[in-house]
Amino acid sequence: MKKYNIKNYVRYKEDVKRSIQNVKTKRFIDYTPSELKVIFLPLVENISRKFATSQEASGVMSINDIIQEGSLQLCKAVDKIDRTKLIESENIEQT
């Protein structure tokens, strides 16, 4: 594994864990965009870890860079959610 700043990573993990504990469980449609972003951060990290971090595969990106880019893309995806279309849908999770 490549070297990266362990202190920042540990702080990130603690912040995510604490933030997820503050979000109450409710229906998908009832979550605010900021709550959705917090809930799906562990998924971003999980997917980021599956990417190869060798120099040939990811260029100069470290695992922290990949997690950061995944988080940015998660924010963009959550902001694109059309809530009116979800409300009208019969199956919210599939829509």
N, CA, C and O atoms as a GROMACS GRO file, in nm:
protein
  380
    1MET      N    1   0.084  -0.117   0.000
    1MET     CA    2   0.000   0.000   0.000
    1MET      C    3   0.089   0.124   0.000
    1MET      O    4   0.192   0.129   0.067
    2LYS      N    5   0.048   0.221  -0.074
    2LYS     CA    6   0.125   0.345  -0.079
    2LYS      C    7   0.117   0.419   0.053
    2LYS      O    8   0.024   0.399   0.131
    3LYS      N    9   0.215   0.504   0.076
    3LYS     CA   10   0.214   0.584   0.198
    3LYS      C   11   0.118   0.701   0.182
    3LYS      O   12   0.117   0.768   0.078
    4TYR      N   13   0.038   0.724   0.282
    4TYR     CA   14  -0.048   0.840   0.283
    4TYR      C   15  -0.063   0.887   0.427
    4TYR      O   16  -0.027   0.814   0.520
    5ASN      N   17  -0.115   1.003   0.446
    5ASN     CA   18  -0.122   1.063   0.578
    5ASN      C   19  -0.223   0.988   0.665
    5ASN      O   20  -0.344   1.003   0.648
    6ILE      N   21  -0.172   0.909   0.756
    6ILE     CA   22  -0.257   0.825   0.839
    6ILE      C   23  -0.340   0.909   0.936
    6ILE      O   24  -0.455   0.874   0.963
    7LYS      N   25  -0.285   1.017   0.988
    7LYS     CA   26  -0.360   1.102   1.081
    7LYS      C   27  -0.486   1.158   1.016
    7LYS      O   28  -0.593   1.158   1.076
    8ASN      N   29  -0.473   1.206   0.892
    8ASN     CA   30  -0.590   1.261   0.822
    8ASN      C   31  -0.693   1.152   0.794
    8ASN      O   32  -0.813   1.176   0.806
    9TYR      N   33  -0.646   1.033   0.759
    9TYR     CA   34  -0.737   0.923   0.729
    9TYR      C   35  -0.814   0.881   0.855
    9TYR      O   36  -0.935   0.858   0.849
   10VAL      N   37  -0.745   0.871   0.968
   10VAL     CA   38  -0.810   0.834   1.093
   10VAL      C   39  -0.912   0.940   1.133
   10VAL      O   40  -1.022   0.906   1.178
   11ARG      N   41  -0.877   1.066   1.117
   11ARG     CA   42  -0.970   1.174   1.149
   11ARG      C   43  -1.092   1.167   1.057
   11ARG      O   44  -1.205   1.189   1.102
   12TYR      N   45  -1.071   1.138   0.929
   12TYR     CA   46  -1.181   1.124   0.833
   12TYR      C   47  -1.275   1.012   0.876
   12TYR      O   48  -1.397   1.029   0.876
   13LYS      N   49  -1.218   0.897   0.913
   13LYS     CA   50  -1.300   0.782   0.954
   13LYS      C   51  -1.382   0.815   1.078
   13LYS      O   52  -1.499   0.778   1.086
   14GLU      N   53  -1.323   0.885   1.174
   14GLU     CA   54  -1.395   0.922   1.296
   14GLU      C   55  -1.506   1.022   1.265
   14GLU      O   56  -1.615   1.012   1.321
   15ASP      N   57  -1.479   1.117   1.178
   15ASP     CA   58  -1.580   1.216   1.140
   15ASP      C   59  -1.699   1.150   1.070
   15ASP      O   60  -1.814   1.183   1.099
   16VAL      N   61  -1.671   1.057   0.980
   16VAL     CA   62  -1.779   0.987   0.908
   16VAL      C   63  -1.861   0.905   1.006
   16VAL      O   64  -1.984   0.906   1.001
   17LYS      N   65  -1.794   0.833   1.094
   17LYS     CA   66  -1.864   0.750   1.192
   17LYS      C   67  -1.956   0.834   1.281
   17LYS      O   68  -2.070   0.798   1.305
   18ARG      N   69  -1.904   0.946   1.328
   18ARG     CA   70  -1.982   1.035   1.414
   18ARG      C   71  -2.099   1.097   1.337
   18ARG      O   72  -2.209   1.110   1.391
   19SER      N   73  -2.076   1.134   1.212
   19SER     CA   74  -2.182   1.196   1.131
   19SER      C   75  -2.294   1.097   1.101
   19SER      O   76  -2.411   1.134   1.103
   20ILE      N   77  -2.258   0.973   1.074
   20ILE     CA   78  -2.360   0.872   1.044
   20ILE      C   79  -2.445   0.845   1.167
   20ILE      O   80  -2.565   0.821   1.155
   21GLN      N   81  -2.384   0.847   1.285
   21GLN     CA   82  -2.460   0.824   1.408
   21GLN      C   83  -2.561   0.936   1.433
   21GLN      O   84  -2.664   0.912   1.497
   22ASN      N   85  -2.535   1.056   1.383
   22ASN     CA   86  -2.626   1.169   1.402
   22ASN      C   87  -2.746   1.166   1.309
   22ASN      O   88  -2.844   1.236   1.332
   23VAL      N   89  -2.739   1.086   1.202
   23VAL     CA   90  -2.848   1.078   1.104
   23VAL      C   91  -2.946   0.972   1.150
   23VAL      O   92  -2.909   0.856   1.172
   24LYS      N   93  -3.071   1.011   1.165
   24LYS     CA   94  -3.174   0.917   1.207
   24LYS      C   95  -3.222   0.834   1.088
   24LYS      O   96  -3.220   0.881   0.974
   25THR      N   97  -3.264   0.712   1.115
   25THR     CA   98  -3.315   0.623   1.011
   25THR      C   99  -3.456   0.666   0.972
   25THR      O  100  -3.542   0.686   1.057
   26LYS      N  101  -3.478   0.678   0.841
   26LYS     CA  102  -3.610   0.715   0.789
   26LYS      C  103  -3.622   0.666   0.645
   26LYS      O  104  -3.530   0.604   0.592
   27ARG      N  105  -3.735   0.694   0.583
   27ARG     CA  106  -3.754   0.652   0.444
   27ARG      C  107  -3.657   0.728   0.354
   27ARG      O  108  -3.615   0.839   0.386
   28PHE      N  109  -3.622   0.667   0.241
   28PHE     CA  110  -3.524   0.725   0.148
   28PHE      C  111  -3.564   0.865   0.103
   28PHE      O  112  -3.480   0.955   0.096
   29ILE      N  113  -3.691   0.884   0.072
   29ILE     CA  114  -3.738   1.012   0.020
   29ILE      C  115  -3.731   1.122   0.125
   29ILE      O  116  -3.725   1.240   0.090
   30ASP      N  117  -3.730   1.085   0.253
   30ASP     CA  118  -3.730   1.184   0.361
   30ASP      C  119  -3.592   1.236   0.398
   30ASP      O  120  -3.580   1.333   0.473
   31TYR      N  121  -3.488   1.174   0.347
   31TYR     CA  122  -3.352   1.221   0.376
   31TYR      C  123  -3.325   1.351   0.301
   31TYR      O  124  -3.367   1.368   0.187
   32THR      N  125  -3.254   1.442   0.365
   32THR     CA  126  -3.210   1.564   0.298
   32THR      C  127  -3.087   1.531   0.214
   32THR      O  128  -3.022   1.429   0.238
   33PRO      N  129  -3.053   1.614   0.117
   33PRO     CA  130  -2.933   1.586   0.037
   33PRO      C  131  -2.807   1.574   0.122
   33PRO      O  132  -2.722   1.489   0.093
   34SER      N  133  -2.792   1.655   0.224
   34SER     CA  134  -2.672   1.645   0.307
   34SER      C  135  -2.668   1.514   0.384
   34SER      O  136  -2.561   1.458   0.405
   35GLU      N  137  -2.784   1.465   0.428
   35GLU     CA  138  -2.788   1.336   0.497
   35GLU      C  139  -2.755   1.221   0.402
   35GLU      O  140  -2.688   1.126   0.441
   36LEU      N  141  -2.802   1.229   0.278
   36LEU     CA  142  -2.770   1.125   0.180
   36LEU      C  143  -2.620   1.119   0.154
   36LEU      O  144  -2.562   1.011   0.141
   37LYS      N  145  -2.559   1.236   0.147
   37LYS     CA  146  -2.414   1.240   0.124
   37LYS      C  147  -2.338   1.172   0.237
   37LYS      O  148  -2.242   1.099   0.213
   38VAL      N  149  -2.381   1.197   0.359
   38VAL     CA  150  -2.315   1.137   0.475
   38VAL      C  151  -2.337   0.986   0.477
   38VAL      O  152  -2.244   0.910   0.506
   39ILE      N  153  -2.458   0.943   0.448
   39ILE     CA  154  -2.491   0.801   0.454
   39ILE      C  155  -2.410   0.719   0.353
   39ILE      O  156  -2.368   0.607   0.383
   40PHE      N  157  -2.387   0.775   0.234
   40PHE     CA  158  -2.320   0.700   0.130
   40PHE      C  159  -2.168   0.716   0.126
   40PHE      O  160  -2.103   0.658   0.040
   41LEU      N  161  -2.110   0.792   0.218
   41LEU     CA  162  -1.964   0.807   0.223
   41LEU      C  163  -1.891   0.673   0.244
   41LEU      O  164  -1.789   0.651   0.179
   42PRO      N  165  -1.940   0.583   0.332
   42PRO     CA  166  -1.870   0.454   0.344
   42PRO      C  167  -1.871   0.374   0.213
   42PRO      O  168  -1.776   0.302   0.185
   43LEU      N  169  -1.978   0.387   0.135
   43LEU     CA  170  -1.983   0.318   0.006
   43LEU      C  171  -1.878   0.374  -0.089
   43LEU      O  172  -1.815   0.299  -0.164
   44VAL      N  173  -1.860   0.505  -0.086
   44VAL     CA  174  -1.757   0.568  -0.170
   44VAL      C  175  -1.620   0.513  -0.134
   44VAL      O  176  -1.540   0.482  -0.222
   45GLU      N  177  -1.592   0.502  -0.004
   45GLU     CA  178  -1.462   0.450   0.037
   45GLU      C  179  -1.446   0.304  -0.004
   45GLU      O  180  -1.338   0.263  -0.049
   46ASN      N  181  -1.552   0.226   0.011
   46ASN     CA  182  -1.546   0.085  -0.027
   46ASN      C  183  -1.514   0.070  -0.176
   46ASN      O  184  -1.428  -0.010  -0.212
   47ILE      N  185  -1.580   0.145  -0.259
   47ILE     CA  186  -1.555   0.139  -0.404
   47ILE      C  187  -1.416   0.192  -0.436
   47ILE      O  188  -1.348   0.139  -0.524
   48SER      N  189  -1.373   0.297  -0.366
   48SER     CA  190  -1.240   0.355  -0.390
   48SER      C  191  -1.130   0.255  -0.360
   48SER      O  192  -1.029   0.252  -0.431
   49ARG      N  193  -1.148   0.175  -0.259
   49ARG     CA  194  -1.046   0.077  -0.222
   49ARG      C  195  -1.033  -0.034  -0.325
   49ARG      O  196  -0.930  -0.101  -0.331
   50LYS      N  197  -1.135  -0.055  -0.406
   50LYS     CA  198  -1.130  -0.160  -0.508
   50LYS      C  199  -1.047  -0.119  -0.629
   50LYS      O  200  -1.006  -0.204  -0.709
   51PHE      N  201  -1.021   0.012  -0.644
   51PHE     CA  202  -0.939   0.059  -0.754
   51PHE      C  203  -0.793   0.029  -0.726
   51PHE      O  204  -0.747   0.040  -0.612
   52ALA      N  205  -0.722  -0.008  -0.828
   52ALA     CA  206  -0.579  -0.031  -0.813
   52ALA      C  207  -0.509   0.103  -0.795
   52ALA      O  208  -0.540   0.199  -0.865
   53THR      N  209  -0.415   0.109  -0.702
   53THR     CA  210  -0.344   0.234  -0.678
   53THR      C  211  -0.200   0.226  -0.727
   53THR      O  212  -0.116   0.307  -0.688
   54SER      N  213  -0.172   0.128  -0.812
   54SER     CA  214  -0.037   0.123  -0.867
   54SER      C  215  -0.019   0.240  -0.963
   54SER      O  216  -0.116   0.295  -1.015
   55GLN      N  217   0.104   0.277  -0.986
   55GLN     CA  218   0.135   0.394  -1.068
   55GLN      C  219   0.075   0.380  -1.209
   55GLN      O  220   0.030   0.478  -1.267
   56GLU      N  221   0.075   0.259  -1.264
   56GLU     CA  222   0.025   0.238  -1.400
   56GLU      C  223  -0.126   0.253  -1.406
   56GLU      O  224  -0.180   0.299  -1.507
   57ALA      N  225  -0.196   0.215  -1.299
   57ALA     CA  226  -0.342   0.213  -1.302
   57ALA      C  227  -0.403   0.349  -1.272
   57ALA      O  228  -0.498   0.390  -1.338
   58SER      N  229  -0.350   0.419  -1.172
   58SER     CA  230  -0.416   0.542  -1.130
   58SER      C  231  -0.332   0.667  -1.150
   58SER      O  232  -0.372   0.775  -1.107
   59GLY      N  233  -0.217   0.654  -1.212
   59GLY     CA  234  -0.133   0.772  -1.232
   59GLY      C  235  -0.074   0.817  -1.101
   59GLY      O  236  -0.007   0.739  -1.033
   60VAL      N  237  -0.098   0.940  -1.064
   60VAL     CA  238  -0.040   0.993  -0.941
   60VAL      C  239  -0.142   1.000  -0.828
   60VAL      O  240  -0.115   1.064  -0.726
   61MET      N  241  -0.258   0.936  -0.843
   61MET     CA  242  -0.363   0.944  -0.740
   61MET      C  243  -0.337   0.843  -0.630
   61MET      O  244  -0.316   0.724  -0.656
   62SER      N  245  -0.340   0.891  -0.506
   62SER     CA  246  -0.330   0.803  -0.391
   62SER      C  247  -0.472   0.760  -0.352
   62SER      O  248  -0.570   0.804  -0.412
   63ILE      N  249  -0.481   0.675  -0.252
   63ILE     CA  250  -0.613   0.631  -0.208
   63ILE      C  251  -0.695   0.748  -0.154
   63ILE      O  252  -0.816   0.753  -0.173
   64ASN      N  253  -0.629   0.843  -0.088
   64ASN     CA  254  -0.700   0.962  -0.039
   64ASN      C  255  -0.756   1.044  -0.154
   64ASN      O  256  -0.867   1.096  -0.146
   65ASP      N  257  -0.679   1.055  -0.262
   65ASP     CA  258  -0.726   1.130  -0.379
   65ASP      C  259  -0.847   1.062  -0.442
   65ASP      O  260  -0.941   1.129  -0.485
   66ILE      N  261  -0.844   0.930  -0.448
   66ILE     CA  262  -0.954   0.856  -0.508
   66ILE      C  263  -1.080   0.871  -0.423
   66ILE      O  264  -1.190   0.889  -0.477
   67ILE      N  265  -1.066   0.863  -0.290
   67ILE     CA  266  -1.180   0.883  -0.201
   67ILE      C  267  -1.236   1.024  -0.215
   67ILE      O  268  -1.357   1.044  -0.217
   68GLN      N  269  -1.146   1.121  -0.225
   68GLN     CA  270  -1.189   1.260  -0.240
   68GLN      C  271  -1.266   1.280  -0.371
   68GLN      O  272  -1.370   1.345  -0.372
   69GLU      N  273  -1.217   1.225  -0.479
   69GLU     CA  274  -1.285   1.238  -0.608
   69GLU      C  275  -1.420   1.166  -0.604
   69GLU      O  276  -1.518   1.216  -0.660
   70GLY      N  277  -1.425   1.050  -0.540
   70GLY     CA  278  -1.552   0.978  -0.526
   70GLY      C  279  -1.654   1.058  -0.446
   70GLY      O  280  -1.773   1.058  -0.477
   71SER      N  281  -1.606   1.127  -0.343
   71SER     CA  282  -1.695   1.210  -0.261
   71SER      C  283  -1.750   1.327  -0.340
   71SER      O  284  -1.867   1.363  -0.327
   72LEU      N  285  -1.666   1.387  -0.422
   72LEU     CA  286  -1.712   1.497  -0.508
   72LEU      C  287  -1.820   1.450  -0.605
   72LEU      O  288  -1.921   1.518  -0.626
   73GLN      N  289  -1.798   1.333  -0.664
   73GLN     CA  290  -1.895   1.279  -0.759
   73GLN      C  291  -2.025   1.239  -0.689
   73GLN      O  292  -2.133   1.252  -0.746
   74LEU      N  293  -2.014   1.191  -0.565
   74LEU     CA  294  -2.134   1.161  -0.486
   74LEU      C  295  -2.216   1.287  -0.463
   74LEU      O  296  -2.338   1.286  -0.476
   75CYS      N  297  -2.149   1.397  -0.430
   75CYS     CA  298  -2.219   1.525  -0.409
   75CYS      C  299  -2.291   1.569  -0.536
   75CYS      O  300  -2.405   1.615  -0.529
   76LYS      N  301  -2.226   1.555  -0.650
   76LYS     CA  302  -2.290   1.592  -0.776
   76LYS      C  303  -2.411   1.504  -0.805
   76LYS      O  304  -2.514   1.552  -0.852
   77ALA      N  305  -2.398   1.374  -0.777
   77ALA     CA  306  -2.508   1.281  -0.804
   77ALA      C  307  -2.628   1.309  -0.714
   77ALA      O  308  -2.742   1.306  -0.760
   78VAL      N  309  -2.602   1.335  -0.586
   78VAL     CA  310  -2.712   1.364  -0.493
   78VAL      C  311  -2.783   1.493  -0.532
   78VAL      O  312  -2.905   1.503  -0.519
   79ASP      N  313  -2.708   1.591  -0.580
   79ASP     CA  314  -2.769   1.718  -0.620
   79ASP      C  315  -2.855   1.704  -0.745
   79ASP      O  316  -2.942   1.787  -0.769
   80LYS      N  317  -2.833   1.599  -0.824
   80LYS     CA  318  -2.912   1.578  -0.946
   80LYS      C  319  -3.044   1.505  -0.920
   80LYS      O  320  -3.127   1.494  -1.010
   81ILE      N  321  -3.064   1.455  -0.799
   81ILE     CA  322  -3.187   1.379  -0.770
   81ILE      C  323  -3.308   1.470  -0.784
   81ILE      O  324  -3.313   1.579  -0.726
   82ASP      N  325  -3.406   1.424  -0.861
   82ASP     CA  326  -3.531   1.498  -0.882
   82ASP      C  327  -3.636   1.446  -0.784
   82ASP      O  328  -3.695   1.340  -0.806
   83ARG      N  329  -3.658   1.519  -0.678
   83ARG     CA  330  -3.748   1.475  -0.570
   83ARG      C  331  -3.894   1.464  -0.618
   83ARG      O  332  -3.967   1.376  -0.572
   84THR      N  333  -3.936   1.552  -0.708
   84THR     CA  334  -4.076   1.544  -0.754
   84THR      C  335  -4.099   1.415  -0.831
   84THR      O  336  -4.206   1.354  -0.821
   85LYS      N  337  -4.001   1.373  -0.908
   85LYS     CA  338  -4.013   1.247  -0.983
   85LYS      C  339  -4.017   1.128  -0.886
   85LYS      O  340  -4.089   1.031  -0.909
   86LEU      N  341  -3.941   1.136  -0.778
   86LEU     CA  342  -3.942   1.029  -0.678
   86LEU      C  343  -4.076   1.021  -0.607
   86LEU      O  344  -4.126   0.911  -0.581
   87ILE      N  345  -4.134   1.135  -0.575
   87ILE     CA  346  -4.262   1.137  -0.504
   87ILE      C  347  -4.371   1.075  -0.590
   87ILE      O  348  -4.458   1.003  -0.539
   88GLU      N  349  -4.368   1.102  -0.720
   88GLU     CA  350  -4.470   1.050  -0.812
   88GLU      C  351  -4.451   0.902  -0.840
   88GLU      O  352  -4.544   0.836  -0.886
   89SER      N  353  -4.333   0.848  -0.814
   89SER     CA  354  -4.302   0.709  -0.847
   89SER      C  355  -4.370   0.611  -0.752
   89SER      O  356  -4.394   0.641  -0.635
   90GLU      N  357  -4.401   0.492  -0.806
   90GLU     CA  358  -4.459   0.388  -0.724
   90GLU      C  359  -4.352   0.317  -0.642
   90GLU      O  360  -4.377   0.277  -0.528
   91ASN      N  361  -4.233   0.299  -0.700
   91ASN     CA  362  -4.123   0.233  -0.632
   91ASN      C  363  -4.005   0.330  -0.626
   91ASN      O  364  -3.931   0.344  -0.724
   92ILE      N  365  -3.988   0.395  -0.513
   92ILE     CA  366  -3.889   0.501  -0.500
   92ILE      C  367  -3.746   0.449  -0.518
   92ILE      O  368  -3.665   0.513  -0.584
   93GLU      N  369  -3.716   0.332  -0.460
   93GLU     CA  370  -3.580   0.279  -0.468
   93GLU      C  371  -3.540   0.247  -0.612
   93GLU      O  372  -3.426   0.270  -0.651
   94GLN      N  373  -3.633   0.195  -0.692
   94GLN     CA  374  -3.601   0.165  -0.831
   94GLN      C  375  -3.585   0.291  -0.915
   94GLN      O  376  -3.501   0.295  -1.005
   95THR      N  377  -3.664   0.393  -0.887
   95THR     CA  378  -3.656   0.517  -0.963
   95THR      C  379  -3.528   0.587  -0.934
   95THR      O  380  -3.503   0.694  -0.989
   0.00000   0.00000   0.00000
